[in-house]
Amino acid sequence: MTISESWQQIDAWLARHAAATYAVLAAPATDADLQACNAVVELPPELVESLRCHNGLTDWANILPEGAPSSTTEIAANWQLRMELAADFDGFTVHPPNAEPYWHSSWIPYADSEGDLQIIDLRPGRAYGRVGIAYHDGTADFTESFPDLTTYLEAVAHALSHGTGVNNWYPYLTTHQELWWDQGPDKTSVNDEPLVSAFRRDG
């Protein structure tokens, strides 16, 4: 599937099963939104396509495994902040054994989980376009990365429809019609509130 097709499938599933989460999806990014972001950091085409579906969220929601999708404004701000932080404490240097730095100028942050950023790696080479995580208090990690954002969002759409995991993150529904991703397929509650498997509910 294309990124737009994956978002269409995600949107349709949320509208049917998780109305509270569906309600916080932001409108598509405008040309002005994208131009303002590109003035700070150039966005890859697949991220532009995703932002033209939804420019982040209007309120926080656990809508994607490991991080909430960022808006163009948030992408620019997070990239700029990481560039400044890395410059302050030698964060561009590769440190074994992980062999990844704290930050690289060719990493594009497309989602955020309390400062841990999901990133698209645009460094030249065979791994160009892969997605990973840049931790706020450590180096980046690509050990369980998807080859690109297109594949990642397709996996999310498939997980909602079929109950499969996305790197061991599984979809659930709360009693408030919210989507919730958690690790493992057998969760029954979060913060003392019951969870229902999104797949069993879908069936």
Disulfide bonds with the S-S distance in Angstrom:
none
